[in-house]
């Protein structure tokens, strides 16, 4: 459906809802400001990439950032307007040359600023329509919120919740803003960093500079959260890239003891034809392999249990090799590739099977909370055995300390991961790679 036709249909739905709402609600515009809401975050980041090779310099980045969100109270029976603004600055601490800067934090420049949300919303009786710049929260198209500024999307979202446990969501996305971009663009993480004037860094960048622009995404999903049982099913049509079906579900056995075992499964399948597929038309090489079609299939399982005030998990994922497919069966993920934010059970802080390609992985993870959940310690170990990037091992530690006693909303977090092994330059010169991310955040 053309964008103008879709917008017209959406506007008609909103107008109909508005007329009905006005008949039922005479409060008019009185609540716009009195029941509006403002929140946000202040963050300070310090990132370090340390390489065990003389051929690649270590990289570092520091940034102060602010994100301010505002939403009006409901008017005309269910309408509201929302906006989010961001600014981030390295305070001129970036090193020279750019190779010594971790550009995934905020790009190579010393400051970025802009608007990341600006939407009109109607919400009433379990029904929601939102159009404009907005954050999305879906498994394969989400906020990617591990840097200064979350990813956002120019999209229309329609959702209906028949009850508190069940949601049905439809999305048409037209453009997106990456974690380091200052505006919306018709690209994704497979495009070069400065494609069409974008400032997208930390991306995959396998497509050539003259590739056709991305046409966005159609997505339809349903989620259920019934306490012990949680499940979701999604269909994504990443236009010109891949059609994706995704299932995920978990069940927790309540035992009235400190041990509550759980089991989870996930499954994903993808396909995409030749003509009109950007990756195929440009013969883009993912993992060094071009293809005449997109085809991938992955499944996974996770078995775990709560342990008093903590948890342990053991997970496994298998991504099949597909002869003749792009990347030999690589999973195509336009909005998480190289970000390490996909929902596969074995994904680590640095990367997972989306980045390393066909093969299998297993991961063991443990976390525990101390001092009435003020301090959380996390440790994990993951092993990836892949067809094109060899065998690698990731060790991860995470310390999260909530300093509410000093200031409500203040958190200190330090994430550390070391990747060893691999082939095909998985890590520079196939040497070990250590990534440390220190963050101080204040949520208000």
Secondary structure as UniProt FT lines:
FT   HELIX           3..24
FT   TURN            28..30
FT   HELIX           31..34
FT   STRAND          37..51
FT   TURN            54..55
FT   STRAND          59..71
FT   TURN            76..78
FT   STRAND          79..89
FT   TURN            91..92
FT   HELIX           98..100
FT   HELIX           103..106
FT   STRAND          111..124
FT   TURN            125..126
FT   STRAND          127..134
FT   TURN            139..140
FT   STRAND          152..160
FT   STRAND          166..177
FT   TURN            179..180
FT   TURN            189..190
FT   TURN            193..194
FT   HELIX           195..197
FT   TURN            209..210
FT   STRAND          217..225
FT   STRAND          229..238
FT   TURN            239..241
FT   STRAND          242..252
FT   STRAND          261..272
FT   TURN            275..276
FT   HELIX           278..281
FT   TURN            282..283
FT   TURN            287..288
FT   STRAND          293..307
FT   TURN            308..309
FT   STRAND          310..319
FT   TURN            323..324
FT   HELIX           326..328
FT   TURN            334..340
FT   TURN            345..346
FT   HELIX           353..356
FT   STRAND          359..370
FT   TURN            371..374
FT   STRAND          375..386
FT   TURN            387..389
FT   STRAND          390..402
FT   TURN            404..406
FT   TURN            408..409
FT   STRAND          410..421
FT   TURN            424..425
FT   HELIX           428..430
FT   STRAND          433..443
//
